[in-house]
Amino acid sequence: MAARQREKKTTRSNDADEEVDNLFVGSVKKAFLVLEAFGKAKPMMGFSQIAREVGLEKSATQRAAHTLWKLGYLDKIGPDGEYRLSMRCLDIGQSYLESHRIVDCARPYLKFLRRKTDASINLTMLDDVDTVFVVRYVSPEMLSNDLSGGLRLPAYCTATGIAMMSALQDDAVRRILDRSDLKPILPNTIWQPEQILERVRQGRKDGYVLGVEEDFASDITIACAIQDPLTGEVAAIGASYSSEATSPEVVLKECRQLMIGTAKEISARLAAV
């Protein structure tokens, strides 16, 4: 069961950015704010409710929502014509998965790891202070953990997040931690900055990171970093087990070398394409 889920990622700009950026288009920002307002807690809304959620004037919200409906990114549902995200929104995410170098290179290896282990296999990527689950192949033992593709968790308290930070320099890691809302999620969460840095350095030395019930109860995850030399992006492969079915010692014995070797192969393939 998830201890905590992160709020959805919002747009990267702020008012100060817009004042100095002559290329910034405010109407495009408003359209994306409308799209980002929808989610599990608010699957359908009228434009007045959307306006309250995103802090826009009703007229601006109505125009943005209407335009998105005309373009096919919102549906109108029910007698009141409430909006919801349309299936066309899936096309953007699917295009991302199909066109991203790391995802394309890693996917066959993720399937291989799923066949070779009893674990759920994850590909995560670092986005600011978050670790984002981009691809996930779930084992039957882990079906209770709601970790669907696109979920965000704080990087500082996940094995995959620590693994990705181990591929960065210490200064970059410190900047991530400075922007993070560091707090204990579960009793095993390591959340003090210096202890996190020590863990990152150990992961850099070992080539893997092990996490035990840090962000999810009954979860054991072993993770290894991968990096694309062309883009400089970092990612991680993770194998997640239920602590009710195995132990950290068994995971390390059976999976450590397999994960380290697979991560090296993915990184080598990225360097070759």
N, C-alpha and C positions, 0 to 999 in steps of 0.2 A: 504494500500500500504506500502511496506517495506521502512523504512527510509534508512536502510543500511544492507547489508548482509556481513557476515564475509567471508574472504578467506578460502578455504578449509584447513583442518588440514594437516600439513606436518609431516614428520617423526620426531621422538622425539630426535634423536641423533644429535651430531655435531662433528666436526673434533676432538675436544679435547676428547670427549667421546671415539671415535674410537681408539685414540692413547693408551689409558689405558685399553681398554676392549679386552682381548684376545679371547673372545667368539664371538665378533662382526664379521659378514660376510658381507663384502663390496658389493659383487655381489647381495646379497639379497636386500640390501638397494637400489642399482641401479634399480632393478626390480620394487620395490615399488615406487620409484621416477617416473618411467615411467608411472605406473598406475595412480599416483596422478596428472600427468600433464593433463589428460583429464578432461573435464567438459563441462558445458553448453556453455561457451565462445569458447571452442576449442574441439568440439566433434570428429573431425577427423584430424589426422596429419601423415605426413611421418616421418621417423626416423630422418631426418635432422632438422625438426622443433621441434621434441621432444627434440633433443639434445640441441637446443638453449633454450628451455623452462626450462630444468632441469640443464643445465650447465655441461653436460657430454660430453666426446669425442664422435664423431660420431660412431666410431667402437664399443665402449662400449654400446652405445644406440642401435645400430643395433642388437647386440647380445642379449641384454636384451629384446628388442621388439620381435625379432624372437622367443626367448624361450617362452615368454608369449603367442605368437600366437600358437606355437606348443602345449602348455599346455591348450589352449582353453580360455585364459583370454583376448585375443585381437582378433578382426576380421580384415580381410583385405577387403577393400571396394573400388570399382571403378577401372577404368583402370590403375590408378597410384599405386594401392595397398596401399592406405593410411590405417592407423590403426584406430580402434575405440575400446572402451570397448565392450566386449561380454556379452551376457546374463548370462554367467557363473559367472560373478562378482556379480550378484544378489544372488547367492547361499551363498556367504560368509556373506552378510548382513542378509539373511534369517536365516542362522544357528546361527548367533548372537542372533537374536530375539527369536528363538526357545529354545536356551540353557541358556539364562540369567535368573537368579533367580528373579530379580526384575520385569522384563518384564512378565515372566510367572505368577507371583503372582498378578501383578497389572492389567493385561489385562481384566479379568472379571469385575473388579470394574470400569475400564474405560468405558466399554460398559454400565454398570449400570448407571453411571453418565451421559452418552450421552442420555440415555432414559429418565432420570429424569429431565434434564435441556434443555434449548434452546442454550446451549453453545457448542463451540468446546472444546473437551477434549484432553489434552495433557499429555503425560508422558515424562519428560525431565530428563537427567542425566548430571552430572557435569564432564567435561573433561578439566582439567587444568583451564583456565580462561573462558571457554565457557560453555554455556548451550546448550545441543544438544537435539533436538526434536526426540525422539526415536519412539514413537507411537503417532498418532494424528487421532482423529475421528472428522470430520469437520461438523459444522452446516451450513445450507444454507446461513445464514446471514454473515458467515465469509469466504465464498469461494473466496473473492477477496484478502485475505491475503495469500501470497505464502509461507506457512509454512509446507512444506512437510517433511516427515520423513528424518532425517539426517541433516537438516538445523542447522547451528550453529549461535548463537548470543552471544554477550558479556554477561557474567553472571551478571555483575554489574548493568545493566540497564533493566533487565527483572524480572518480579515478581517471576517466577520460579527459576531464578538464585539466587535472594535474599533469597527465601525460602530455597533453598539447602544450602546456606551459613549459614543460621540460625541454621542448624544442626551441624555446625562446631564450634570449639573454635575460639575466637577472633584472636589469633595468626595466625591460618590457614587462616582466612579471610583476614587478613592484607597481608599475603604473596600472596594471589590471587590478591588483589588490587595492590600490588607493581608490579606485572607482567602484569597488564592490561593496555590497552591504553585508559585511562579515558578521555572522552570527551562527550559533549552533542550531543545526536543523534536527539532528538526532544526538543521542548521548555520545556516539562515536565520531561526530563531526569534528574535524580539525579546522579551526576557524581563526586562530591567532596568526597574524602575518608572518612572524619569524618561523613558526613551526611549519606553515605552508611552504615558505621558501626552502626550508631544510628538506621538506618532502619532495619539492620540485627538483632540487639538486640530487637527491638520492635517486629519483626516477631517471634523471639524465645519466647518472652513473650506471644504473642497473639495466636500463633499456626497457623497463616496464614499471607500472604502478599498480599496486593492489589496494582495493578499497573494500572495507567490510562494514556494511550497514551505516554508511555515512549520510546518504541522501534518501535511501529507501530501506525500510525494514526488510529483513530476510534476504538481503542482497549481498552477493560477493562478486566483485568485478575486477578483472585484470585487464589492463589497457596498455597499448603501445602507441607511440606517436609516429606519424608519417608526415612528410613535408614535400610539397611540390617545388622543385628548384626554379621552375619557370615563373611562377606567380608569387612564391614566397609564402603561400598559405600553409597553415598547419591543420592537421586533422588527427584523429585517433581511431584505431579499431579497438573494440572492447568485447570481452566475453563475460556475460553475466550469468551467475548461477544462484540458485536458491540455497540459502544457508540451512534450510531444513533437509536438503538432500545431499549436501557435501560440506566440506570444511575448507578453510583457506589453505591449509597444508596440502590437501589433495589437489586443489585447483593449481597451486604452484607446481606441484610435481608433474601433473598430467598436461598442463596447458602452457606453462611459461615459455618453453623453448619454441613451441608451435607458434605462439603469438609473436614472439620476437622475430622469428624467421620470416613469418608472413609479412610483418610490417616492413622488414628490410626488402623483401621482394617487391612490395607495392612501391616503396620509395625508389627502388632501382628502375622499375618499369616507368615511373613518372619521369625519371631523369633521362630515359631513353626515347621518349616520345615528344 
